[in-house]
Amino acid sequence: MRRPSKKPSRKFSADSHRLAELAQALIQASSRLEERAWEREIEALLGRHFKAHHQEPIDGALEQLFPTQPDAYDALMDVVEACSESSTIEYQGKQYDCLLVGIPLLAWTRFSIGSGPIPADVVMTLNAHLHAHILAPEVLTAIVPTLYAIDQLPRTHCETFTLLQQLSHAALNAAPVRSPANPPETAPFLADTRYLLAALVVPSGMPLFHWQMTRGQTGHIAADKENALEQWRVQVTPNLTRLLPGCGIQVLLPEAYFAACREADLQIRPASLRAASYYLTHTLDIASKDLHASIGRFSEQPESGRVDEYRIGFSLGQTNEVIYGVVWPLYGQEEATEEIITRASDSDEAAAEPETPLEQILSLLRECGIDDIQRHAEMYAMEFCDDCGTPLYPDREGDLVHPEMPDDTPSGSAHFH
């Protein structure tokens, strides 16, 4: 489930209460007409707060709903995200639909993953390939000439809305877009996500994406989308590799901003495990079979029984010291998924059943050659180092410890999170 931002408890405003009430009315609607009426009222209230840069009433409504009314919370979050990443604007007497898109990629390395300004020629090339493989013919674009780390993305829905408006007007006016000034520093990881952000602008009612052009044809939409991704990867991977020297990368499909971020969050998890195994074996000059993995379940509320993330602590041989750790966060329905599903048969139906998150972790570790694996039954609270904020990981005995690379690790190799 998408979580509300973590802030101290506070008194909620009248608009927070109103948004929460409207979200409850929305999920109780008995017809699509009634749903749209409630959605329009929510959208109007959100629009006023977005334009005034008032995030707190929105966060307050989400905080009210999250603990006890998950359906209303999800419904409100859907509208909040949709209204902040898309809008309709008028330009020279004509209506235009606008969408903020994320262009995500996964990167992994033993060194460092870059971010920051992108050369103008690379932006032009990426824009050309967007139009050639992803976008419908009448779409106007404005791309921020920056490769964002996740900590550098818009932090609130109001900031997302503001960026969409700025980029949409730039697209309509064919105006240059500047890189953001003084972006926050980002922590180094072995595997991480990077993003390009762009606004798509099109006359209202016209398609945004190439695969929307197959109207009236059966069986082509999924194939067209898959083909678009394949062509996009082939064409832009060399250009994006230029921006990230020393990194392996995988390019994902450009999508609406929040969907793109969520998909990248999901896809980076296996890359993080593989990168950890590669980094440890090559940096310490050991074989994968010499690594031990301890897996722990972690929850913001351990008494609830809900797993929010797994943490995997790596140690050497039979030693107890954790030398590195990987966090595997859970999203959406994964939090309620059984850890191991008993598959009674080898039938196609049973084989097609998706792996649970824990099964994915176990499969990936074994794929990497790590067979010495321990699963702790305890549900841990989500503890972090008081000094540096690093997550604490389970060791062989089930104690939560700070990961520390061996003292004889080659210089410059021990600073990754």
Residue, then its C-alpha position, 0 to 999 in steps of 0.5 A: m500500500r502507498r503510505p502517507s508521509k510520516k509526520p508528527s500527529r497534528k490537528f487536521s484542518a477542515d479541508s482534510h476532514r472534507l477530503a476524507e469524507l469525500a473519499q468515503a463517499l466515493i467508495q460507497a457510490s452506487s453508480r459510475l455517475e455518482e463516483r464521477a460527481w464525488e471525484r469532480e468535487i475532490e479534484a476541485l478541492l485538490g486543484r485549489h491546494f495544488k495551486a496554493h502549494h498547500q500539501e498539509p491538508i492533503d497529507g492530513a486527509l490521507e493520514q486520517l484514512f490510512p489506519t482504519q479505512p484502506d479502501a477510502y485511502d486508496a481511492l483518495m490517493d488515486v485521485v491525488e496522484a492523478c490530479s498532480e501528474s495530469s491536468t487540462i490547460e487552455y492555450q490560445g483558446k484550445q484545450y490540451d491534456c497534459l501528463l507528467v511521465g517518468i522515464p526510468l532506468l535501473a543501474w548497478t555498479r561496483f563504483s558510483i551511479g551518476s545523476g545530474p545535468i544531461p548534455a543537450d545532444v543526448v536530450m535531443t536524441l532521447n526526444a527523437h526516440l520518444h516520438a519514434h517509438i513511444l508517443a502518438p503523432e500530435v504529442l508535444t514534449a518538454i524534457v528536464p535535462t537532468l538524470y534524477a536520483i530518487d531523492q531528487l524527485p519532487r517530494t510532494h504532490c504539490e511539487t509534482f503538480t507545479l513541475l507538470q505545469q511548468l513543463s507543459h507550458a514549456a512544451l506549448n511554447a517550445a521553450p527551453v527547460r533548465s535543470p533544477a538548481n542545487p539538487p540534494e545529494t544522494a547516498p551511494f548504492l550498488a543498484d539504484t533507480r534513475y529517472l528522466l522527467a518529461a511533460l506530454v501535451v496533446p489536444s484534449g481527447m487525442p492519444l498520448f502513446h503509440w499503442q493507443m493508436t490501435r483503436g478498433q483492432t483486436g489483439h494488438i495493444a499488448a503486442d504494440k506496447e511490448n514492441a515499443l519497449e523493445q525498440w525503445r531499449v535498443q535505441v536509447t540504451p547506448n545514449l543512457t550508458r554514456l551518462l552512467p560510465g562503469c554501470g550496467i543499466q536496464v531501461l524501463l518503459p516511459e509511463a505516467y509519473f507515479a506508475a513509472c516510479r512504482e514499477a522502478d521500485l519493484q524492478i530494482r529489488p532483484a537488481s540490488l540482490r544480484a549487485a550485492s552478490y557481485y560486489l562482495t564476491h569481486t571485492l573480497d575475492i571469494a566465491s558465492k558459496d562462501l557467503h551466508a544470507s540471513i533473512g529477517r521480516f520487518s514491520e512498522q507495527p510488528e504486533s500487526g503481523r504485517v510484513d513491510e520489508y525483508r532485510i537480508g544480511f550477508s556474512l562470510g562463511q561461518t562468521n557472525e559479522v554482517i558485512y553488507g545488507v539489502v532491503w527488499p521492501l514490499y508494495g501493495q498486496e505483497e504485504a498480505t501475501e503468504e511467505i511460501i505457497t505450497r504448490a501441490s503439482d507441477s501443472d502449468e497452472a501451478a507453475a504460472e502462479p507468481e512467486t511470493p516476495l520471499e520465494q523471489i528472494l530465495s530463488l535469486l540468492r540461489e541463482c547467485g550461487i548462495d545456498d547457505i541461507q537462514r530465515h528467521a521466524e521473528m518479526y522485527a521492528m524496523e530499526f536503524c543506526d542512531d548515528c548514520g541511519t543505516p538499516l540494521y540487519p539480522d545476523r546468523e543468531g537473529d540479532l540486529v546489527h550494523p553491517e561492516m565490511p572487513d578491515d582489509t577491504p580495498s580502499g574505496s569499496a566500503h562506502f555503499h549502503 
